[in-house]
Amino acid sequence: MNEQLQLLIALQKIDSTILAARRDVDLMPLRLTEREAALKKAEALYAQAEKTAEEALQKKHDKEREISETNDRIEKLKKRSSEIKKNTEYQAHLAELERVEADIKTLDAALITLSEQVNRAHQEAAEAKKRIAVEQEGISAEREGIAAEAAEKEAEIKRLKIERKKIVAKLEPDVNDHYMLLMRACRGVAVAEARDEVCQGCCIHIPPQLFVEIKSGDAIETCPQCRRILYYVRPDAEASNGNVANSCRQNTGE
């Protein structure tokens, strides 16, 4: 195979790996999105539970004050009972006393309900607070993991750039310039496999005679459609060497 073509294939493999590693690093912060959303939800639930508890507690205090005032009124009514002489007035007085005592029962029931609401809101707030702590811990751990992974990827990129520099040094300047032009124009894939008379970069049919020339590997040939540099992988070498571009089944096309 043409030496410059071999270098281009190796260069594309390195560049594809570098681009993939760089994409991985760029996408890492998105992994925090779900946890941050869960944290915001827990914080919102906590704030709502605290507000509900505060409102229920205020209503409870108001109800307790109302009960106290009603009890005072009952005591006054009971003391006044001995002072009433007329039977009609006494009957009316007893009716009022019974009504107020009935009010107390209603107020006591309402107080129990409010107490339950306060307890429930405090419990929900406590659970939300625990969830906040869990999510904060998860975010912290995720950030540490991302930092470690990013450091590994950056180290890999640095190593690959050194290898890349060695390959570029062996490339003829005009070949390298053409390769870089294709890299910019073809979304990071300048070199693609030619398989079954089809360019795996753009999935367009390759003329039979051109495919024969590509298979020989004697010169650098390009796709008549997408202009990518093409190479052929012999069946006995495919398993070990692989290819540097996505197949047409994976490629989204141009």
C-alpha positions in Angstrom: 0.0 0.0 0.0 1.1 3.5 -0.7 3.1 4.8 2.2 1.4 8.2 2.3 -2.0 6.4 2.3 -0.9 4.2 5.2 0.0 7.3 7.1 -3.3 9.0 6.3 -5.2 5.9 7.6 -3.2 5.9 10.8 -3.7 9.7 11.2 -7.5 9.4 10.7 -7.6 6.7 13.4 -5.8 8.9 15.8 -7.9 12.0 15.0 -11.1 10.0 15.3 -10.0 8.8 18.7 -9.1 12.4 19.7 -12.4 13.8 18.5 -14.3 11.1 20.3 -12.4 11.7 23.5 -13.0 15.4 23.2 -16.7 14.9 22.7 -16.8 12.7 25.8 -15.1 15.4 27.9 -17.5 18.1 26.5 -20.6 15.9 27.3 -19.5 15.0 30.9 -21.1 18.1 32.5 -24.5 17.0 31.1 -24.4 14.0 33.4 -25.0 16.4 36.3 -28.2 17.7 34.8 -30.4 14.9 36.1 -29.0 15.1 39.6 -29.2 18.9 39.7 -32.8 18.7 38.6 -33.5 16.2 41.4 -31.8 18.5 43.9 -33.9 21.5 42.8 -37.0 19.3 43.1 -36.0 18.3 46.7 -35.3 22.0 47.6 -38.7 23.0 46.2 -40.4 20.3 48.2 -38.6 21.3 51.3 -39.5 25.0 50.9 -43.2 24.1 50.3 -43.2 21.7 53.3 -41.7 24.4 55.5 -44.3 27.0 54.2 -47.1 24.5 54.8 -45.9 23.7 58.3 -45.5 27.4 59.1 -49.1 28.2 57.9 -50.5 25.1 59.7 -48.7 26.1 62.9 -50.1 29.6 62.7 -53.6 28.2 62.2 -53.1 25.9 65.2 -52.0 28.8 67.4 -55.1 30.7 66.3 -57.3 27.8 67.0 -55.7 27.3 70.5 -56.4 30.9 71.2 -60.0 30.5 70.0 -60.4 27.5 72.3 -59.0 29.3 75.2 -61.4 32.2 74.7 -64.3 29.8 74.3 -63.4 28.0 77.5 -63.3 31.4 79.3 -66.7 32.1 78.0 -68.0 28.7 79.2 -66.7 29.4 82.7 -68.4 32.8 82.8 -71.6 31.3 81.6 -71.4 28.6 84.3 -70.8 31.2 87.0 -73.7 33.3 85.8 -76.1 30.3 86.0 -76.6 30.7 89.7 -77.5 34.4 89.3 -80.4 33.8 86.9 -83.9 33.7 88.6 -86.4 33.5 85.8 -87.1 30.1 84.3 -87.3 31.4 80.7 -84.0 33.2 81.0 -82.5 30.2 82.6 -83.6 27.9 79.8 -82.1 30.4 77.2 -78.9 30.5 79.3 -78.6 26.7 79.3 -79.2 26.6 75.5 -76.4 29.1 75.0 -74.1 27.1 77.3 -74.8 23.9 75.4 -74.1 25.7 72.1 -70.8 27.0 73.3 -69.8 23.6 74.7 -70.7 22.1 71.3 -68.4 24.8 69.7 -65.6 23.6 71.9 -65.9 20.0 70.6 -65.8 21.4 67.0 -62.8 23.5 67.8 -61.0 20.6 69.5 -61.5 18.4 66.4 -60.2 21.2 64.2 -57.2 21.5 66.5 -56.4 17.8 66.2 -56.6 18.1 62.4 -54.3 21.1 62.4 -51.8 19.3 64.7 -51.7 16.4 62.3 -51.1 18.8 59.4 -48.2 20.4 61.3 -46.7 17.0 62.1 -47.1 15.8 58.5 -45.6 19.0 57.0 -42.6 18.7 59.4 -42.1 15.1 58.4 -42.2 16.0 54.7 -39.8 18.8 55.3 -37.4 16.4 57.2 -37.6 13.9 54.3 -37.0 16.6 51.7 -34.0 17.8 53.7 -32.6 14.3 53.8 -33.1 14.0 50.0 -31.3 17.4 49.6 -28.3 16.0 51.4 -28.4 12.8 49.3 -28.6 14.7 46.1 -25.8 17.1 47.1 -23.6 14.1 48.0 -24.4 12.5 44.7 -23.6 15.7 42.8 -20.3 16.0 44.7 -19.4 12.3 43.9 -20.4 12.8 40.3 -18.2 15.9 39.9 -15.2 14.0 41.4 -15.9 11.1 39.0 -16.2 13.5 36.0 -12.9 15.2 37.0 -11.1 11.9 37.2 -12.5 10.7 33.9 -11.7 14.1 32.2 -8.2 13.9 33.5 -7.8 10.4 32.0 -9.2 11.6 28.6 -7.0 14.6 28.6 -4.0 12.4 29.2 -5.1 10.1 26.4 -5.5 13.1 24.1 -2.1 14.4 25.0 -0.5 11.0 24.2 -2.3 10.7 20.9 -1.3 14.2 19.9 2.4 13.2 20.3 1.7 10.2 18.0 -0.1 12.4 15.6 2.8 14.8 15.4 5.1 11.9 14.5 2.8 10.8 11.7 2.3 14.4 10.3 6.1 14.8 10.2 6.2 11.9 7.7 3.4 13.2 5.5 4.1 15.3 2.5 3.0 18.9 3.1 0.5 19.0 0.3 -1.0 15.7 1.4 -1.4 16.9 4.9 -3.0 20.2 3.7 -5.5 18.2 1.7 -6.2 15.9 4.6 -6.9 18.9 6.9 -9.1 20.5 4.3 -11.2 17.3 4.2 -11.3 17.1 8.0 -12.9 20.5 8.1 -15.3 19.9 5.2 -16.3 16.3 6.1 -17.1 16.6 9.8 -13.9 15.0 11.1 -13.8 12.1 8.6 -11.3 12.7 5.8 -10.4 9.0 5.2 -13.0 6.4 4.7 -13.2 2.7 3.7 -14.3 1.6 0.3 -16.4 -1.5 0.7 -18.3 -3.4 -1.9 -17.9 -0.5 -4.4 -19.5 1.9 -1.8 -17.8 4.8 0.0 -18.5 4.3 3.7 -18.2 8.0 4.2 -21.1 9.1 2.0 -22.6 5.7 1.1 -22.4 6.5 -2.7 -21.5 3.9 -5.3 -17.9 4.0 -6.5 -17.3 3.4 -10.2 -15.9 -0.2 -10.8 -12.6 0.9 -12.3 -12.0 3.4 -9.5 -12.7 0.7 -7.0 -10.1 -1.5 -8.6 -7.5 1.2 -8.3 -8.5 1.8 -4.6 -8.1 -1.9 -4.0 -4.6 -1.8 -5.4 -3.6 0.8 -2.8 -0.9 2.1 -5.2 -2.0 5.7 -5.0 -4.3 8.1 -3.0 -7.7 7.9 -4.5 -10.8 10.0 -3.5 -14.6 9.5 -3.6 -16.1 11.2 -6.6 -19.0 12.3 -4.5 -17.7 13.4 -1.0 -14.0 13.8 -2.0 -12.9 11.7 1.0 -9.7 9.8 0.7 -10.6 6.1 0.2 -8.8 2.9 1.1 -9.6 -0.8 0.9 -9.4 -3.4 3.7 -8.7 -6.9 2.5 -11.0 -9.5 4.1 -8.1 -11.3 5.8 -7.0 -8.0 7.4 -10.4 -6.5 8.3 -10.8 -8.3 11.6 -7.4 -7.1 12.9 -7.2 -3.7 11.4 -10.8 -2.5 11.4 -11.7 0.7 9.6 -11.5 4.4 10.5 -14.9 5.6 9.5 -18.5 4.6 10.3 -20.2 2.1 8.0 -23.2 3.3 5.9 -25.5 1.6 8.4 -24.1 3.9 11.2 -23.4 7.0 9.1 -26.1 9.7 9.1 -25.0 10.8 5.6 -24.0 14.2 4.2 
